[in-house]
Amino acid sequence: MQITDHIHALKIPFAVPTPAGSIERFVYVYLICGDEVTLIDSGVAGAETTILSYLESLGRGRGISRLILTHSHPDHLGAARAVQAITGCRVLAGAAEQAWIEDTGQQARERPVPDFDRLVGGPVALDSVVADGEVLDLGGGLMLEVIATPGHSAGSMSYLLTREGALFTGDAVPLAGDMPIYDDFCTSIATLEQLQRMKEPELLLEAWQAPRTQGIGGRIAEGVSWLQRVDAAVQQSLYAESDPMSLCRRVVTHLELPPSAANPLVARSLRSHPLVDY
């Protein structure tokens, strides 16, 4: 769907199998269409069909000039190899994500996700590494500012399309009531506080939520409150449970999340919480 004169959003559904049952998920990817076409994230493997069909419906053929990744996780990286092979686009991402983008086998070993090989179509080489504060020229007067927003992953980047006040945040803002998934709790909180200090964007474009034009400050505040609630549950449970999966199950129960949330990926996130001595 078209969001602004230049921005289009595509919702990509997928499923992740777990011992407790399949988890139905989705991810938004975004096209910025100006003189050139820029794709923000690629979705899971196979999403290239949806992306390129939509682009052709706009009369843009398969002319993607660049693919910019917010981070390296499967639902953002999965179709990158195919998109690059079909369109010849340049691929950009943050330096701390490069290893997992260019060696997906390493990512699968270090951060196992069920059905990883089905979700990710393979590695892709970066053409350029982006850094915090850098401004990317997308052509036709469209400028994209790079903002480091680590926490969900070590090198997560958000991108601000300055002309339209549109902020692409990937998974940097957690969704209240959803599975807590991040590399580092403290860094995630610091990133959210950084976003709160920024001038509020006119448009918030996330991976897990529909595009938003209102209540953006409140949305970020909800993310902070959710992480604080998760941390409170972790602190209460740490004294009773030392085994990571036992801790995870106790926290998931405390937060009233579905049983499928008691999985190794969430357990990995909860281990990043520092123990507070009250």
C-alpha positions as CSV (number, residue, x, y, z in Angstrom):
1,M,0.0,0.0,0.0
2,Q,1.1,3.6,-0.7
3,I,1.8,5.6,2.5
4,T,3.1,8.9,1.1
5,D,4.1,10.2,-2.3
6,H,7.4,8.2,-2.1
7,I,6.8,5.4,0.5
8,H,5.0,2.1,0.0
9,A,4.6,-0.6,2.7
10,L,4.3,-4.4,2.0
11,K,3.3,-6.8,4.7
12,I,5.1,-10.2,4.4
13,P,3.5,-13.1,6.4
14,F,5.5,-16.1,7.6
15,A,5.4,-18.8,10.2
16,V,8.1,-20.1,12.7
17,P,7.6,-23.7,14.0
18,T,8.2,-24.3,17.7
19,P,7.6,-27.4,19.9
20,A,4.5,-25.7,21.3
21,G,3.1,-25.0,17.8
22,S,3.6,-22.7,14.8
23,I,4.0,-19.0,15.5
24,E,2.3,-16.9,12.8
25,R,4.3,-13.7,12.2
26,F,4.6,-11.0,9.7
27,V,7.1,-8.3,8.8
28,Y,6.8,-5.0,6.9
29,V,9.2,-4.0,4.2
30,Y,9.2,-0.6,2.6
31,L,9.9,0.8,-0.8
32,I,11.0,4.4,-1.3
33,C,10.3,5.4,-4.8
34,G,11.8,8.5,-6.2
35,D,14.2,8.9,-9.1
36,E,15.6,5.6,-7.9
37,V,14.0,2.8,-5.8
38,T,15.3,1.9,-2.4
39,L,14.1,-1.1,-0.5
40,I,14.2,-1.1,3.3
41,D,14.6,-4.7,4.5
42,S,13.8,-7.7,2.3
43,G,11.5,-10.0,4.4
44,V,11.9,-13.8,4.5
45,A,13.0,-15.9,1.6
46,G,10.4,-15.9,-1.2
47,A,9.3,-12.3,-0.4
48,E,11.1,-11.1,-3.5
49,T,8.1,-12.3,-5.6
50,T,5.7,-10.1,-3.7
51,I,8.1,-7.1,-3.6
52,L,9.0,-7.3,-7.4
53,S,5.4,-7.9,-8.4
54,Y,4.3,-4.8,-6.5
55,L,7.1,-2.8,-8.0
56,E,6.1,-3.9,-11.5
57,S,2.5,-2.9,-10.7
58,L,3.8,0.6,-10.1
59,G,5.4,0.6,-13.6
60,R,8.9,0.6,-12.0
61,G,9.9,-2.8,-13.5
62,R,12.5,-4.5,-11.3
63,G,14.6,-1.4,-10.8
64,I,15.7,-1.5,-7.2
65,S,18.9,0.5,-6.9
66,R,19.7,-0.3,-3.3
67,L,18.6,-2.6,-0.4
68,I,19.2,-1.1,3.0
69,L,18.9,-3.6,5.9
70,T,17.9,-2.4,9.4
71,H,19.6,-5.6,10.8
72,S,20.6,-9.2,9.9
73,H,17.8,-11.3,11.4
74,P,16.0,-13.8,9.1
75,D,12.7,-11.9,8.6
76,H,14.7,-8.9,7.4
77,L,17.6,-10.6,5.5
78,G,15.8,-13.6,4.1
79,A,15.1,-12.5,0.6
80,A,18.2,-10.2,0.2
81,R,20.2,-12.7,-1.8
82,A,17.4,-13.2,-4.3
83,V,16.6,-9.5,-4.6
84,Q,20.2,-8.6,-5.2
85,A,20.6,-11.4,-7.8
86,I,17.5,-10.3,-9.7
87,T,17.9,-6.6,-9.6
88,G,21.7,-6.1,-9.2
89,C,21.0,-3.6,-6.4
90,R,23.6,-2.5,-3.9
91,V,23.2,-3.8,-0.3
92,L,23.9,-1.7,2.8
93,A,23.8,-2.3,6.5
94,G,25.6,-1.5,9.8
95,A,29.1,-2.8,10.4
96,A,28.1,-5.0,13.4
97,E,25.6,-6.9,11.3
98,Q,28.0,-7.6,8.4
99,A,29.3,-11.0,9.6
100,W,25.8,-12.5,10.0
101,I,24.7,-11.0,6.6
102,E,27.7,-12.3,4.7
103,D,27.9,-15.7,6.6
104,T,24.3,-16.8,7.3
105,G,25.7,-20.1,8.5
106,Q,27.5,-18.3,11.3
107,Q,24.3,-16.6,12.3
108,A,22.4,-19.9,12.3
109,R,25.0,-21.4,14.7
110,E,25.2,-18.4,17.0
111,R,21.5,-17.5,17.0
112,P,19.5,-20.6,16.1
113,V,16.0,-19.9,14.8
114,P,13.7,-22.8,13.9
115,D,13.5,-23.3,10.1
116,F,16.4,-20.8,9.6
117,D,17.3,-22.3,6.2
118,R,13.8,-21.9,5.0
119,L,13.5,-18.3,6.2
120,V,16.9,-17.2,4.8
121,G,17.8,-17.6,1.1
122,G,21.5,-17.4,1.8
123,P,24.2,-14.9,2.4
124,V,24.8,-11.7,0.5
125,A,27.8,-9.4,0.3
126,L,27.5,-5.9,1.5
127,D,28.5,-3.2,-0.9
128,S,28.7,-0.5,1.8
129,V,28.7,-0.2,5.5
130,V,26.6,2.6,7.0
131,A,27.4,4.5,10.2
132,D,25.5,6.5,12.7
133,G,25.0,10.1,11.5
134,E,25.7,9.3,7.9
135,V,23.3,10.8,5.3
136,L,22.5,8.7,2.2
137,D,21.5,10.4,-1.0
138,L,18.7,8.4,-2.6
139,G,18.4,10.7,-5.6
140,G,15.8,13.3,-6.5
141,G,16.4,15.3,-3.3
142,L,15.5,12.3,-1.0
143,M,18.0,12.1,1.8
144,L,18.1,9.2,4.4
145,E,19.8,9.8,7.7
146,V,21.3,6.8,9.5
147,I,20.6,6.4,13.2
148,A,22.2,3.7,15.3
149,T,19.6,2.0,17.4
150,P,21.2,-1.1,18.8
151,G,19.7,-3.4,21.4
152,H,17.4,-5.7,19.4
153,S,20.6,-6.6,17.6
154,A,24.2,-5.3,18.0
155,G,24.2,-3.3,14.9
156,S,20.5,-2.3,14.3
157,M,20.1,0.9,12.4
158,S,17.1,3.1,11.9
159,Y,16.7,5.4,9.0
160,L,15.0,8.9,8.8
161,L,13.7,10.0,5.4
162,T,14.1,13.7,6.2
163,R,11.8,15.2,3.5
164,E,8.8,13.3,4.8
165,G,9.8,13.0,8.5
166,A,9.5,9.2,8.2
167,L,11.4,7.0,10.6
168,F,12.1,3.4,9.7
169,T,12.9,1.5,12.9
170,G,13.0,-2.2,12.0
171,D,12.6,-4.0,15.3
172,A,14.1,-1.3,17.6
173,V,10.8,-0.6,19.3
174,P,9.4,-3.7,21.1
175,L,5.8,-4.4,21.0
176,A,4.0,-4.7,24.4
177,G,2.6,-8.1,25.0
178,D,4.8,-9.7,22.3
179,M,7.8,-12.0,22.8
180,P,10.7,-10.1,24.2
181,I,13.5,-10.6,21.6
182,Y,16.7,-8.6,21.8
183,D,20.4,-9.0,22.2
184,D,20.8,-6.7,25.2
185,F,18.2,-5.3,27.6
186,C,20.1,-2.3,28.8
187,T,21.1,-1.2,25.3
188,S,17.5,-1.6,24.1
189,I,16.3,0.7,26.9
190,A,19.0,3.3,26.0
191,T,18.0,3.2,22.3
192,L,14.3,3.8,23.2
193,E,15.3,6.7,25.5
194,Q,17.4,8.1,22.6
195,L,14.3,7.9,20.3
196,Q,12.3,9.7,22.9
197,R,14.7,12.6,22.9
198,M,14.6,13.0,19.2
199,K,12.1,15.3,17.5
200,E,9.0,13.2,17.1
201,P,8.8,11.9,13.5
202,E,5.7,12.5,11.4
203,L,5.5,8.8,10.4
204,L,6.7,5.7,12.2
205,L,7.5,2.8,10.0
206,E,8.2,-0.4,12.0
207,A,8.6,-4.1,11.1
208,W,6.0,-5.4,13.5
209,Q,3.3,-2.7,13.3
210,A,1.3,-1.0,10.6
211,P,2.6,2.5,9.6
212,R,1.7,5.1,12.2
213,T,1.1,8.8,12.0
214,Q,-0.3,9.5,15.4
215,G,0.7,8.5,19.0
216,I,4.3,7.9,18.0
217,G,5.7,9.2,21.3
218,G,3.2,7.0,23.1
219,R,4.2,4.0,21.0
220,I,7.8,4.3,22.0
221,A,6.8,4.9,25.7
222,E,4.8,1.6,25.5
223,G,8.0,-0.1,24.4
224,V,9.9,1.3,27.4
225,S,7.2,0.2,29.8
226,W,7.0,-3.3,28.3
227,L,10.8,-3.8,28.7
228,Q,10.6,-2.5,32.3
229,R,7.8,-5.0,33.0
230,V,9.8,-7.8,31.4
231,D,12.8,-6.8,33.6
232,A,10.7,-6.8,36.7
233,A,9.6,-10.4,35.9
234,V,13.2,-11.4,35.3
235,Q,14.4,-10.0,38.5
236,Q,11.6,-11.8,40.5
237,S,12.4,-15.1,38.7
238,L,16.2,-15.0,38.8
239,Y,16.2,-15.8,42.5
240,A,14.1,-18.9,41.9
241,E,15.5,-20.2,38.6
242,S,19.1,-20.4,37.4
243,D,18.5,-22.7,34.3
244,P,17.8,-20.4,31.3
245,M,14.8,-22.3,30.0
246,S,13.3,-22.7,33.5
247,L,13.7,-18.9,34.0
248,C,12.2,-18.3,30.6
249,R,9.1,-20.4,31.3
250,R,8.6,-18.7,34.7
251,V,8.9,-15.2,33.1
252,V,6.6,-16.1,30.2
253,T,4.0,-17.3,32.7
254,H,4.4,-14.2,34.8
255,L,3.9,-12.0,31.7
256,E,0.9,-14.1,30.6
257,L,2.4,-14.8,27.2
258,P,1.5,-17.9,25.2
259,P,3.4,-21.1,26.0
260,S,5.2,-20.8,22.6
261,A,7.0,-17.8,23.9
262,A,9.0,-20.1,26.2
263,N,11.6,-20.8,23.6
264,P,15.4,-20.5,23.3
265,L,15.3,-17.2,21.4
266,V,13.4,-15.5,24.3
267,A,15.6,-17.3,26.9
268,R,18.6,-15.8,25.1
269,S,17.1,-12.3,25.4
270,L,16.3,-12.7,29.1
271,R,19.9,-13.8,29.9
272,S,20.9,-10.2,28.9
273,H,19.2,-8.7,31.9
274,P,21.6,-7.7,34.7
275,L,20.8,-9.0,38.1
276,V,19.7,-6.2,40.4
277,D,20.5,-6.6,44.1
278,Y,17.6,-5.0,45.9
